[in-house]
């Protein structure tokens, strides 16, 4: 059963007070109520809203012309209306089944999406921005600069694209692709609402990852979502974190942790801390001890991520012995921890890698 949570309180900035919807607005991402209002504006009976909703979210229609249940003349009159689907620019598949997609948006911008299959799940790693302004030193996306925020329909489209490609329902969504989700919070919340209520993915199966934006974590908490909050921590102290994440100088580590503790109080949900292990930099026993000290008594979970190397920087993945020593140290301090093993190495699946390689090839 999907969880609707508090989506009634989320302002999606779609319908005005008189429920008039702009004719040029992409239909993807609109709710059943909004689509019903739209078809009525176009002179169709209310029941057409449900049909439109089914064609968009269940049958994957990319234009109104495909929707044979609607009168042919009416479809012709709506020729300028767009669903809002992207086109496939490039597809790369790894031996483990992971598929990396480059999707071309309606304005020509290109974003990345990753489909990650396991025995019982199909997870989609979605982007929230074109590029990323955070410029994390180890991340390929940050090396490419920032273009713009993604709109709600452009986020939902990524999930539908992966479902269609794999021929099975997506079970989990992680906002861990290109961009900083909490710098695009309105469209991200709107997309989460649509993915939950329109696509049918439970809130608890959705994870929103952030480096930590002042005030935005508590803003997220106010909505009482059942989605998981993941903090891209990657360092055990402020000095090291500022080296890896330039924006961290605006947000001291202790302030970030205090806001996370408040998030737990408000939502009752634990926080996941993501920690990329970089050989010889943040993967020592002393770093594990320091991290454990910060999280003592915290309702949290640490997700260790051995680094997926990129060509632009010299960081390397630690060997297995150092990874296990880090894990053991945290467990001895009673910190919940797991290791996320890299997927899709042959597909350039580290965030930003495939897009960067394709852009380089195009201008070579």
C-alpha positions as CSV (number, residue, x, y, z in Angstrom):
1,X,0.0,0.0,0.0
2,X,1.3,3.4,-0.9
3,X,1.5,6.1,1.8
4,X,0.0,9.4,1.1
5,X,1.5,11.1,4.2
6,X,0.8,14.8,4.3
7,X,0.7,15.6,0.7
8,X,-2.4,17.7,1.2
9,X,-0.2,20.2,2.8
10,X,2.4,20.4,0.0
11,X,1.8,23.3,-2.3
12,X,2.5,22.1,-5.7
13,X,2.2,25.4,-7.5
14,X,0.1,23.9,-10.3
15,X,-3.6,24.8,-9.9
16,X,-4.6,28.3,-9.1
17,X,-7.4,29.2,-6.8
18,X,-9.9,28.7,-9.7
19,X,-8.2,25.5,-10.7
20,X,-7.3,27.0,-14.1
21,X,-4.2,25.3,-15.5
22,X,-1.9,27.0,-18.0
23,X,-2.4,25.4,-21.5
24,X,1.4,25.2,-22.1
25,X,2.1,23.3,-18.8
26,X,3.4,19.8,-19.3
27,X,0.7,17.3,-18.2
28,X,3.2,14.8,-16.7
29,X,3.3,15.4,-12.9
30,X,-0.3,16.6,-12.7
31,X,-2.6,14.8,-10.3
32,X,-5.9,13.1,-11.2
33,X,-7.7,16.2,-9.9
34,X,-5.6,18.5,-11.9
35,X,-5.9,16.5,-15.1
36,X,-9.6,16.4,-14.6
37,X,-9.8,20.1,-14.2
38,X,-7.7,20.5,-17.3
39,X,-9.8,18.3,-19.6
40,X,-12.9,20.2,-18.4
41,X,-11.2,23.5,-19.3
42,X,-10.8,22.0,-22.8
43,X,-14.5,21.1,-23.1
44,X,-14.3,17.4,-22.2
45,X,-16.4,15.7,-19.5
46,X,-14.8,15.0,-16.1
47,X,-14.4,11.2,-16.6
48,X,-11.9,12.0,-19.3
49,X,-9.5,13.1,-16.5
50,X,-9.2,9.5,-15.3
51,X,-8.6,8.3,-18.8
52,X,-5.9,10.9,-19.4
53,X,-4.3,10.0,-16.0
54,X,-4.2,6.3,-17.1
55,X,-2.7,7.0,-20.5
56,X,0.1,9.2,-19.0
57,X,1.1,7.1,-15.9
58,X,0.1,3.5,-16.8
59,X,0.4,3.4,-20.6
60,X,3.3,5.8,-21.0
61,X,1.8,8.0,-23.7
62,X,4.1,10.6,-25.0
63,X,1.5,12.7,-26.8
64,X,-2.2,13.2,-26.9
65,X,-2.3,11.9,-30.4
66,X,-1.6,8.4,-29.1
67,X,-4.7,8.4,-26.8
68,X,-7.3,6.7,-29.0
69,X,-10.1,7.0,-26.4
70,X,-10.3,10.7,-27.0
71,X,-12.1,12.2,-30.0
72,X,-9.8,12.6,-33.0
73,X,-10.7,16.2,-33.7
74,X,-10.2,17.2,-30.1
75,X,-6.7,15.6,-30.1
76,X,-5.9,17.6,-33.2
77,X,-7.0,20.8,-31.5
78,X,-4.6,20.1,-28.7
79,X,-1.6,19.5,-30.9
80,X,0.5,22.0,-29.0
81,X,-0.1,20.4,-25.6
82,X,2.9,18.4,-24.4
83,X,3.0,15.5,-22.0
84,X,6.6,16.4,-21.0
85,X,8.5,13.2,-21.7
86,X,12.2,13.3,-22.5
87,X,14.0,11.5,-25.3
88,X,16.8,8.9,-25.0
89,X,20.2,10.4,-25.9
90,X,22.4,7.5,-24.8
91,X,22.1,4.2,-23.0
92,X,24.9,2.2,-21.3
93,X,24.5,-1.1,-19.6
94,X,27.0,-2.8,-17.2
95,X,27.6,-6.5,-16.8
96,X,25.7,-6.5,-13.5
97,X,22.5,-5.2,-15.2
98,X,22.9,-1.6,-14.1
99,X,21.7,0.8,-16.9
100,X,22.8,4.4,-17.2
101,X,20.6,6.7,-19.2
102,X,21.3,10.1,-20.7
103,X,18.0,11.8,-21.3
104,X,17.5,14.8,-23.5
105,X,15.0,17.3,-22.1
106,X,12.6,19.4,-24.2
107,X,15.0,22.3,-24.1
108,X,18.0,20.2,-25.2
109,X,19.6,19.9,-21.8
110,X,20.9,16.4,-20.9
111,X,20.6,14.7,-17.5
112,X,21.6,11.3,-16.1
113,X,19.4,8.6,-14.6
114,X,20.4,5.1,-13.4
115,X,18.4,1.9,-13.2
116,X,19.7,-0.5,-10.6
117,X,18.2,-4.0,-10.7
118,X,18.6,-6.5,-7.9
119,X,16.8,-9.9,-7.3
120,X,13.8,-8.3,-5.7
121,X,14.0,-4.6,-6.5
122,X,14.4,-2.1,-9.2
123,X,15.9,1.2,-7.9
124,X,16.1,4.4,-9.8
125,X,18.7,7.0,-9.1
126,X,17.2,10.3,-10.2
127,X,18.6,13.7,-10.9
128,X,17.1,16.9,-9.4
129,X,19.1,19.5,-11.3
130,X,21.0,19.9,-14.6
131,X,24.5,19.8,-13.3
132,X,25.1,20.8,-9.6
133,X,26.2,24.0,-7.9
134,X,27.8,22.3,-4.9
135,X,31.1,21.5,-6.7
136,X,32.0,18.6,-4.4
137,X,35.7,17.8,-5.1
138,X,35.2,14.1,-5.7
139,X,32.1,14.3,-7.9
140,X,32.0,14.4,-11.7
141,X,28.7,16.3,-11.9
142,X,30.2,19.2,-10.0
143,X,33.0,19.4,-12.5
144,X,30.5,20.2,-15.2
145,X,28.9,23.2,-13.6
146,X,25.3,24.0,-13.0
147,X,22.6,24.9,-15.6
148,X,19.2,24.9,-13.9
149,X,16.7,23.1,-11.6
150,X,14.6,20.3,-13.0
151,X,10.9,20.7,-13.0
152,X,8.5,18.2,-11.5
153,X,7.6,16.5,-14.8
154,X,11.3,16.1,-15.6
155,X,11.9,14.2,-12.4
156,X,8.9,11.9,-12.8
157,X,9.8,11.2,-16.4
158,X,13.1,9.6,-15.2
159,X,11.2,7.0,-13.2
160,X,8.8,6.2,-16.1
161,X,11.7,5.9,-18.5
162,X,13.4,3.3,-16.3
163,X,10.1,1.3,-15.8
164,X,9.6,1.2,-19.5
165,X,13.1,0.2,-20.3
166,X,13.2,-2.7,-17.8
167,X,9.6,-3.7,-18.3
168,X,8.9,-3.9,-14.6
169,X,7.7,-1.6,-11.9
170,X,10.2,0.6,-10.0
171,X,10.3,-0.3,-6.3
172,X,12.6,2.3,-4.9
173,X,13.8,5.8,-5.8
174,X,16.9,7.6,-4.6
175,X,17.5,11.3,-5.2
176,X,21.2,10.8,-5.5
177,X,21.8,11.7,-9.1
178,X,22.9,15.1,-10.5
179,X,22.1,18.1,-8.4
180,X,21.3,19.1,-4.8
181,X,17.6,18.2,-4.2
182,X,17.1,20.7,-1.4
183,X,18.1,23.6,-3.6
184,X,15.1,22.6,-5.8
185,X,12.8,21.6,-2.9
186,X,9.5,22.7,-4.4
187,X,9.8,20.7,-7.6
188,X,11.3,17.7,-5.7
189,X,8.4,17.7,-3.2
190,X,6.0,17.9,-6.2
191,X,7.7,15.0,-7.9
192,X,7.6,12.9,-4.7
193,X,3.9,13.6,-4.4
194,X,3.3,12.5,-8.0
195,X,5.6,9.5,-7.7
196,X,3.7,8.4,-4.7
197,X,0.1,9.2,-5.7
198,X,0.2,8.9,-9.5
199,X,2.9,6.4,-10.2
200,X,2.2,4.4,-7.0
201,X,5.5,4.2,-5.3
202,X,5.4,4.2,-1.5
203,X,7.0,7.1,0.4
204,X,9.1,4.8,2.5
205,X,10.7,3.6,-0.7
206,X,11.9,7.1,-1.6
207,X,15.2,8.6,-0.3
208,X,16.1,12.2,-0.6
209,X,19.9,12.9,-0.3
210,X,21.4,16.3,0.5
211,X,24.7,17.8,1.5
212,X,22.8,19.8,4.1
213,X,21.3,23.2,3.2
214,X,20.6,25.6,6.1
215,X,16.9,25.6,7.0
216,X,15.9,23.2,4.2
217,X,16.1,20.0,6.3
218,X,13.7,21.4,8.9
219,X,11.5,22.6,6.0
220,X,11.4,19.1,4.8
221,X,10.6,17.9,8.3
222,X,7.5,20.1,8.4
223,X,5.8,18.1,5.7
224,X,6.0,14.9,7.8
225,X,6.9,12.7,4.8
226,X,7.7,9.1,5.2
227,X,10.6,9.3,2.8
228,X,14.1,8.7,4.1
229,X,16.5,11.6,4.6
230,X,20.1,10.9,3.6
231,X,22.9,13.3,4.5
232,X,26.0,13.3,2.3
233,X,28.5,13.7,5.1
234,X,31.7,12.2,3.7
235,X,33.9,13.6,6.5
236,X,34.3,13.2,10.2
237,X,35.2,16.8,11.0
238,X,34.5,20.3,9.7
239,X,38.0,21.0,8.2
240,X,38.0,17.8,6.1
241,X,34.4,18.3,5.0
242,X,35.2,21.8,3.7
243,X,38.0,20.3,1.6
244,X,35.6,17.8,0.0
245,X,32.4,19.9,-0.1
246,X,33.2,23.7,-0.6
247,X,29.7,24.7,0.5
248,X,30.2,23.2,3.9
249,X,32.0,26.3,5.1
250,X,28.5,27.9,5.2
251,X,27.1,25.2,7.4
252,X,29.2,23.9,10.3
253,X,29.1,20.2,10.9
254,X,27.7,20.6,14.4
255,X,24.9,22.9,13.1
256,X,24.1,20.3,10.5
257,X,23.9,17.5,13.1
258,X,21.8,19.6,15.4
259,X,19.3,20.2,12.5
260,X,19.3,16.4,11.8
261,X,18.5,15.7,15.5
262,X,15.6,18.1,15.3
263,X,14.5,16.4,12.1
264,X,14.4,13.1,14.0
265,X,12.3,14.7,16.8
266,X,9.8,16.1,14.4
267,X,9.4,13.1,12.1
268,X,10.3,10.1,14.3
269,X,12.4,8.8,11.5
270,X,16.1,8.0,11.6
271,X,18.6,9.8,9.3
272,X,21.0,8.0,7.0
273,X,24.5,9.4,6.8
274,X,26.3,8.7,3.5
275,X,30.1,8.5,3.8
276,X,32.2,8.1,0.7
277,X,35.5,6.3,1.6
278,X,38.5,7.9,0.0
279,X,41.8,6.0,0.3
280,X,44.2,7.7,2.7
281,X,42.0,10.7,3.2
282,X,38.9,9.9,5.3
283,X,39.1,6.1,5.8
284,X,41.3,5.8,8.8
285,X,40.4,4.3,12.2
286,X,40.7,7.8,13.7
287,X,38.0,9.0,11.2
288,X,35.7,6.2,12.2
289,X,36.2,7.0,15.9
290,X,35.5,10.7,15.2
291,X,32.4,9.9,13.2
292,X,31.1,7.5,16.0
293,X,31.6,10.3,18.5
294,X,29.3,12.6,16.5
295,X,26.6,10.0,16.1
296,X,26.5,8.6,19.7
297,X,22.9,8.4,20.8
298,X,21.7,9.5,17.4
299,X,18.8,7.7,15.7
300,X,20.8,7.1,12.5
301,X,22.4,4.7,10.1
302,X,25.8,5.1,8.3
303,X,26.0,4.0,4.7
304,X,29.6,3.6,3.7
305,X,30.4,4.0,0.0
306,X,33.8,2.9,-1.4
307,X,34.7,5.5,-3.9
308,X,33.9,5.0,-7.6
309,X,37.0,6.7,-9.3
310,X,36.6,9.4,-12.0
311,X,39.2,10.6,-14.4
312,X,39.1,14.2,-13.3
313,X,40.6,13.7,-9.8
314,X,43.1,11.5,-8.1
315,X,41.0,10.0,-5.3
316,X,41.0,6.2,-5.0
317,X,38.9,3.5,-3.5
318,X,40.4,2.0,-0.2
319,X,41.3,-1.6,-0.1
320,X,38.9,-4.1,1.5
321,X,41.0,-4.3,4.7
322,X,40.6,-0.6,5.4
323,X,36.9,-0.7,4.6
324,X,36.3,-3.6,7.0
325,X,38.4,-1.9,9.7
326,X,36.2,1.2,9.4
327,X,33.1,-0.9,9.6
328,X,34.4,-2.8,12.7
329,X,35.3,0.4,14.5
330,X,31.8,1.8,14.0
331,X,30.1,-1.4,15.1
332,X,32.2,-1.5,18.3
333,X,30.8,2.0,19.1
334,X,27.3,0.7,18.5
335,X,26.8,2.7,15.3
336,X,24.4,1.0,12.7
337,X,26.5,0.7,9.5
338,X,26.3,-0.9,6.1
339,X,28.5,-0.9,3.0
340,X,27.0,0.0,-0.4
341,X,28.9,-1.9,-3.0
342,X,29.4,0.0,-6.3
343,X,27.2,-0.9,-9.2
344,X,27.6,-0.3,-12.9
345,X,31.4,0.4,-13.1
346,X,31.5,-0.4,-16.8
347,X,28.6,2.0,-17.4
348,X,30.4,5.0,-16.0
349,X,27.7,5.0,-13.3
350,X,29.3,7.3,-10.8
351,X,27.3,10.5,-10.7
352,X,28.1,12.7,-13.7
353,X,30.6,10.4,-15.4
354,X,28.6,9.3,-18.4
355,X,27.3,12.8,-19.2
356,X,30.8,14.2,-18.9
357,X,32.3,11.6,-21.2
358,X,29.6,12.1,-23.8
359,X,30.0,15.9,-23.8
360,X,33.8,15.5,-24.2
361,X,33.2,13.1,-27.1
362,X,30.8,15.5,-28.8
363,X,33.3,18.4,-28.7
364,X,36.5,16.4,-29.5
